[in-house]
Every structure is written in C-alpha cells, then in structure tokens.
Amino acid sequence: VIAPRPHLQSAPPPVHGGPSGREDERLPARIDFSSSVNPWGPAEAVREAALAAPLDRYPDPEGLLARRAVAAACGRPLAEVTLGAGAAELLHFACFAYLAPGDTVLVPGPTFGEYARAAALCGARILHGMAPGPTLRIDTAVVAATVAERRPRLVFLCAPNNPTGQAFRRGGLGRVADACHGAGSLLVLDQAYDAFADEPLGTPALPGHPATLHLRSITKDHALAGVRAAYAVAPPAIIDTLDRVRPPWSVSAAAQAATVAALSPDGDAHLAATLPQIRRERERLEDAIADLGLRPVPTATHFLLVEVGPRRGVATAALLRARLLRDHGIKVRDCTSFGLPRHVRVATRTPAQNDELLRALEAVCST
Ligand SMILES: Cc1ncc(COP(=O)(O)O)c(C=O)c1O
C-alpha cells in the first residue's frame, strides 16, 4: 500500500470536544458541555437563512455577499477579508500556504490542539510553550521575546485562549504582532471566542497590522457548529494566499447565507440578548464549582477550566469525564490532550442545564 508523506505519521491525532461518533452510539450524552458554543442556539433569522440556501447550485466561490457582510461588520476593505468552512479550515490553509518541512512554528500553550496538528501535518517543528500553573497564563512579553529570538515562520495565539479562558490586552497582542513583523513571521490570531470575552476586542483586534492574520469563527457565538462558517481578516496579500490554497467551493451555500444573517441586525440582537445571560451563568458556575471543592481557573470567557483534586472522588480528568458521561449523560472536555490530565473544561449552558451539571458533579465528587 502506498505510504503517506512521512511527517503525517508524527502529527498528533485530532482530539476535540463535541460529538464523538462511536462513543456517542455507546454512551449518548444528554447535555454537551465539551464544546463551547452559544447555548441559546442561532437566531431564528440565521436558522431560516441557512435552511433556505439552494441545494442544487454551487455556492459562490468568491462568497461575495458574505464577504461584503464581513467587511462591513469589521470596517475593513473587501480585499482584507475571506471566508472559511470554520476557523479550523482557515488555520489549516495558513499552515499549508506558509509552512515547508523543517520550518519552526511557535504555539504558546496550553492551547487549541489543531494549531500544532496543522503545522505538524506540513512537517513543521513545533515550539510548544507551556504557561506555568496554576493559572496557566501565557505572558505576551515572553512570547514576543521568543519570536525575536527564534524567528518562527508562524505564531499561533488564541484570544481568549482555549482551554484557559485567558484574555489578552490589545497592547500585549500588538507587541507580539510587532515582534512577528520584525522577525519575518506571521501571527495567526484566533479570535474564535472574542464575542464571549468579558471585554471583547472585536475582530480584527489589530486592524491593518501587516503581520497578523485574524481568524474569527461564527460557529461559537452564533451556534453554527454544524454549518461551518468563519472568516479571516488580514492584509490583501495574505488573504490572496489563503484563497489560492482553498479547494473550490469549500464554504457551502448554507454557511454563506448563515454568515450574512449572523452579521445582520437580527444576528446582532440575538447575540446582545444572549451574552449577558451567558455571563451571569458563567459566574454562577464558577462560584458553585468552587463550592464543591474543585478549582476553577479564572476565566474571562464563557468556558472554564476546572482542576480536579486528588481528595475528591475522581483523581483524573479522564475518570471524571467517564463518570459524568456514564452515570449522568453529561459530556465535559477531558483536557489531557492539552497536556492537562487533571483538568476538565466546561462550557456555560442554559441555567437548567448548568444546574444538572452541578448536581452531577456533586454526586460524582461525593462518592
Ligand atoms: C480556539 C478555537 N479555534 C477554532 C476552533 C474551530 O472553530 P470552527 O468551528 O469555526 O472551525 C475551535 C473549536 O473548538 C477552537 O476552540
């Protein structure tokens, strides 16, 4: 049998929250806290737009209407904007477009595993940063200094960061971006969770910066995980490059229509109505989880990383996840793949669902 390119073997497997095929058949989850999407679902107008998209015609390969909507929402020219079938597709494009085997990529972490995986698939060497515990905070001054010293081709930063919920100040991100510019690197700034931040920076966080590729998922804020919709904002030459590596029609008609609707006044109103409720519930969850004797890591967004303790009924994240799923039909994210085998990540969901999580945690931790 023909063998794939050698470095494909060394790339880590994809590990994500959310649906998980065969496991779901065995142990279906009633409530999923493992993927961090808006628990109130999409706006009705967004749902209708996606469902009304034509099935029998190819989508516009330029995605012109959706790109115009993104450009208007971001206050940037059309040439600085492109679309993706999710932010995951766009970050794979960035790696495919800019990395050759042996290139260095800086991935300060713990963070979203897809950055290192996409880079490894292109044969890049990954410089993993691991922020010191217990708050696991990434220091942008350290990242900027590492960029200047090691001159990686790409630098990935997730703002706010998955799984820690750490937010960054615009000034700190700007210093990393400037260091990238000085080193001939590109900063891939993933703003997938910006809408949920206590103080959103807006996308693009660094408008017009010559060495920054902003990624923005629509999956999370507008609960469109099944539709796959995202956009990128960057200087025109970078946007052209991403579009050059795109397979034709990668962004479906439904995703394009949903993007236009999500960025319309109806989409904005839905977000504005749901975000304060999500914020209140996150604060309630943080307090209640701490009251159970577990340790939530301070978060600035709607998901929280929780350290499980050896004194409780569950010693590892894998065990806690397994028991919550088996006994309560509740799925949380085991963070072992982030290098955190004693942490789980939970998304904020509706008040009733959060109550169920708290009851289940209490039951599991007291046995
Ligand atoms: C930080 C981060 N970026 C990107 C993605 C992927 O987003 P999308 O659904 O838009 O591909 C995820 C999904 O979990 C994520 O956590």
The ligand as an SDF file (V2000), in Angstrom:
LIG
                    3D

 16 16  0  0  0  0  0  0  0  0999 V2000
   -9.7420   28.1550   19.6260 C   0  0  0  0  0  0  0  0  0  0  0  0
  -10.5340   27.5290   18.5540 C   0  0  0  0  0  0  0  0  0  0  0  0
  -10.3960   27.9480   17.3020 N   0  0  0  0  0  0  0  0  0  0  0  0
  -11.0860   27.3960   16.3040 C   0  0  0  0  0  0  0  0  0  0  0  0
  -11.9680   26.3810   16.5380 C   0  0  0  0  0  0  0  0  0  0  0  0
  -12.7010   25.8010   15.4020 C   0  0  0  0  0  0  0  0  0  0  0  0
  -13.7530   26.6390   15.0770 O   0  0  0  0  0  0  0  0  0  0  0  0
  -14.6620   26.3440   13.8180 P   0  0  0  0  0  0  0  0  0  0  0  0
  -15.8350   25.5820   14.2990 O   0  0  0  0  0  0  0  0  0  0  0  0
  -15.0140   27.7230   13.3370 O   0  0  0  0  0  0  0  0  0  0  0  0
  -13.8480   25.5950   12.8470 O   0  0  0  0  0  0  0  0  0  0  0  0
  -12.1690   25.9100   17.8280 C   0  0  0  0  0  0  0  0  0  0  0  0
  -13.1060   24.8120   18.0880 C   0  0  0  0  0  0  0  0  0  0  0  0
  -13.1570   24.2440   19.1290 O   0  0  0  0  0  0  0  0  0  0  0  0
  -11.4230   26.5000   18.8580 C   0  0  0  0  0  0  0  0  0  0  0  0
  -11.5650   26.0920   20.1210 O   0  0  0  0  0  0  0  0  0  0  0  0
  1  2  1  0
  2  3  1  0
  2 15  2  0
  3  4  2  0
  4  5  1  0
  5  6  1  0
  5 12  2  0
  6  7  1  0
  7  8  1  0
  8  9  2  0
  8 10  1  0
  8 11  1  0
 12 13  1  0
 12 15  1  0
 13 14  2  0
 15 16  1  0
M  END
$$$$
